[in-house]
Amino acid sequence: MYNLLSLKRVFVIFILFSNTVLAEKYSSEISVGLGMNNISFTETKSVVNDPTRNSGPISGTASLLTADIRYKLFPSNKIDYFLRLTGPLFTDGANSYFGAHLGASYYFVNSGSKFKHNDEGNTLTFTPKLRIFAGIEVGTEYLIYAEEGVKKENDLIVDLGFHAGASYNIFKDWSVMPSIHVARGAGAKTTTLNMQGAINFVYFFKGFGRSSL
């Protein structure tokens, strides 16, 4: 009898949990925008061993206007997981940059996503007006650089960084989102400090999976 009662309790808890999960649905979002990347790089001593080089390690800065594309998936109304792609719009002729990053954000103000709640047949949809968030990200950078008297070099870099930003809803499914990103990276030839400021236009859409809107 005791085992039967315990089994019933587990079953009830499972049903309540399932109903709660299914009652809450979150949007996904995609955003496109412009960024300004300032990448400070310093070559490692190993570069000097290259017989084609006639100079020692160099340091420099690549400042580039970039395109920024992001996709965010929300497992809850306070957390997102995202993919961010960055590429050059215009270069200075010597330097160029491409980036791909995965990360997560926590929302300190309001829900992170457009949020739908079903309760006994009634459906309520909430669109956050103001969102403030911060998080971490990891990714790769492909840097092409050159300084006076040095041929063009390139390096594949792994970096780790953090970001922070805000989003303000301007239409039903649209928001504007400024953000900053700072990351330290290391590659075979260089170490880098990448600082990016970006402004994106965000579109909320249905998303994928059982917990999507």
Secondary structure by P-SEA (a helix, b strand, c coil): caaaaaaaaaaaaaaaaaaaaaabbbbbbcccbbbbbbbbbbbccccccccccccccccbbbbbbccccbbbbbcccccccbbbbbbbccccccccccccccbbbbbccccccbbbbbcccbbbbbbbccccccccccbbbbbbbccccccbbbbbbbbcccccbbbbbccccbbbbbbccccccccccbbbbbbbbbbbbbbbccccccccc
